Amino acid sequence: MKSTVSYILIFYILFACKKDDETSRSENANTHIEYFGFTIVDTYWDDPTDLEIKTNYADEIHDFSNIADILVVNPNDNIVGRTQNFSELELKAIIHLNELFFELIDNNSPSESNFDLRLDFQERWNEFKSINQSILNTDYIGALYIGEEPTWNGITFAELNAVAELLQTEFPGIPTMVIEAYPSLNELQIPPSVDWVGFDRYFIKNPNYSDEFQQDWNLQKSKLSNPNQKIMVILDSHYIDWAHGDFGNIELTQMDEVANNYYDLAKRDERVIGILGYFWPNAFDVPGSIGARGMPQEVKTEYERIGREITGKNN
């Protein structure tokens, strides 16, 4: 018969092993998530809430992020320096290519902004590619973002597929990414040559327990067209009084909870490749909106904690 001390010792060892196992599982729960970052980081947007003229916020997020966006507007845009600046800060660039390939034609779409594939898209791409050839590789580029909420904005599957196939053929190592507006998920068709897919739906405190969000989440996954496609989670990291507050019943000080809830969503699905916060600077989209940059410090601290946990920076 074992002594009482022996029983206590055995219990302690088993409890300690259980806690170590739980800690290990907790630490490893996010290993499939490779990227964390924000949008509207280098897209010509000057935050009007400060006195500084600034349109590149990479220096503000790089300590806890490893990916952010750069906007391309014209085929002769030279983004070599901008991309190299990201790289020096250990950020990979998501290159917005919507304006390069598509043009606004009319208002005949759900968003009332109907985009068509440009007739000279190949020539525009060739010019951009020639100027920026030195940085069009995986050392600098995280993803090529094609079609801004494509179905919502009237871009057809054939048009989206043409661009996705072009980019995959020429740069097969660089992921292509599509983000759709949630009302158009039913109509969305994802080309097999698209690597990362996401959708945006905001003003929901906990997407894990929202029937509407979960319906969209499952619908998105059902639309994936090949087993290698990954999901990019779009984190709600901005705040609009009438939308988040009145509609979503979310207080500004609760946006750290929102971030954690999206993080939990991402950890639960191994197809998630990353988390992108929409958006970083203030007053984008809607006058008076608060971006992640303008959140209360406790909220920003949570962004930093999540980002460092995913990227391993400053750990």
C-alpha positions, 0 to 999 in steps of 0.5 A: 500500500502506497503512503499518503505522501506517495499518492500526493507525489503521483497526483502532483506529477500527473497534474503537472504533466497535464498542465504542460500538455495543455500549455503545449496544445495552447502554444501550438494551437496557432502554428498554422497561422503564418501571418499577422498584419493590417491594411491601409498601411501604405496606400496613400492614406494620410490619417487626418487625426494627427498633424503629421503628413504620413501615408506609410505606417509600416514603422508603427506595426512592424514590431508585431506584424509580418505582412501589410499592404501596398497600393498600386494605381498605375502601370508605371508605379515604381514600388521597389523602394516601398517594398524594400522598406517593408522588407527592412522592417521584416514585413512582406507586402500584399500588393493591391493590383485591382486598379492595374487590371480593372477599371470602373465602367458603371454602377451596375453591381451590388456595390454600385461600382462595376469594374471590368477587366481592362482591355490592355491589362496584359500591357499594363501588367508587363509595364509594371512587371518590367519596372518592379521585376527585382522585388517580384519574388517571395523574399518581398511579396506575401501575396498579390491581391486581385479584385477588390471584393470582386463579385460585389463589384461586378467582376466576373469569374472569367475576368478574375480567373484570367488575372489569377491564371496570368499571375500564377503562370508567371509567378507560381511561388507568390500567393494570389489573394481574393477577399469578397464582401459577405453579401456576395458569397453565394455568387462567389466563384473562386478560381483554382489558381487563387491561393488565399481567400477571405471575406469581410463582415464587421460589427460582430463581437464574437464571430464564433457564436454568431449564426450569421457569421458562421453561416458565411464562414462555412459558405466561404469554405464550401466555395474553396475550389482546391484542397491547397487553398488557404483562408485569410481571416479579416479582423475587424480592427476599426470602430464606427459609432453608429455601426459597431456601437448602435448596430453591433452593440460593441463598446470601443473598449471591447475591441480587444475582446473582438480581436481575441474572438477573431484570433480564436476563430483563426486558431480553430481552423487549420486552413487559416494562413493569416489574420489581416486587420481592417484597418490601421489609420483613422478616418478611412472609409467613413469620417470619424471612424477609428482605426487600430492606430487610434484604439485605446491602449489596452486594445492596441496592446492586445493587437501587439500580443496576438501579433507577436504570438503569431509572428514570433517577433520580440519574443 
